[in-house]
Amino acid sequence: MLVAAFGFAIALASAAPSGDDNVVAAPVKEKKICKAEAATGTRLARRKICRTAAEWDAIQKQAVQDAREIQDNTQNRYSGN
């Protein structure tokens, strides 16, 4: 009886998945961050826009780049270059 229990325990241990297997985890769904923006043409209406943190960062970086380009173009226009 003891031998049968021991054999059963070994069978269970060998059937258990090990941490070495190449298991591919499901992609993690990114959390959305929602912000309220004023709707164009009215002071009262606001709309809710939801994006991931990476998308908000990309929008911010693009806005900074656009502002720099506008400043550079304005300085070049008035400096005579």
C-alpha positions in Angstrom: 0.0 0.0 0.0 2.8 2.4 0.8 4.5 1.5 -2.4 1.3 2.2 -4.4 0.9 5.6 -2.7 4.5 6.5 -3.4 4.2 5.5 -7.0 1.0 7.6 -7.3 2.8 10.6 -5.9 5.7 10.2 -8.4 3.2 9.9 -11.2 1.5 13.1 -10.2 4.8 14.9 -9.8 6.0 13.9 -13.3 2.6 14.9 -14.8 2.7 18.4 -13.3 3.8 21.1 -15.7 7.3 22.4 -15.0 8.4 26.0 -15.3 10.8 25.1 -18.1 8.1 24.7 -20.7 7.8 27.2 -23.5 4.5 28.7 -22.5 3.4 31.8 -24.3 1.4 34.1 -22.1 -1.7 35.9 -23.5 -1.0 39.5 -24.4 -1.8 41.9 -21.6 -4.6 44.2 -22.4 -3.5 47.8 -21.7 -5.6 49.9 -19.3 -7.4 52.8 -20.9 -7.1 56.3 -19.5 -10.0 58.6 -20.2 -9.9 62.3 -20.4 -12.6 64.9 -20.9 -12.0 67.4 -23.8 -14.0 70.5 -24.6 -16.0 70.0 -27.8 -15.3 72.5 -30.5 -17.9 75.3 -30.9 -19.3 75.2 -27.4 -18.2 76.1 -23.9 -20.4 73.6 -22.1 -20.2 70.3 -24.0 -17.3 67.9 -23.2 -16.5 64.6 -24.8 -14.8 61.7 -23.2 -11.7 60.3 -25.0 -10.2 57.0 -23.8 -6.7 55.9 -24.9 -3.8 53.8 -23.6 -0.9 55.5 -21.7 1.3 54.8 -24.8 -1.1 56.6 -27.1 -1.4 59.6 -24.8 2.4 59.8 -24.6 2.6 59.7 -28.4 0.1 62.5 -28.7 2.0 64.6 -26.2 5.3 64.0 -28.0 3.8 64.9 -31.4 2.3 68.1 -29.9 5.7 69.2 -28.5 7.3 68.5 -31.9 4.6 70.4 -33.8 5.1 73.4 -31.4 8.8 73.4 -31.9 8.4 73.3 -35.7 6.0 76.3 -35.6 8.5 78.2 -33.4 11.4 77.4 -35.7 9.4 78.4 -38.8 8.3 81.7 -37.2 11.9 82.6 -36.1 13.2 81.8 -39.6 10.5 83.8 -41.3 11.3 87.0 -39.3 15.0 86.6 -39.0 15.5 86.9 -42.7 16.9 83.4 -43.2 
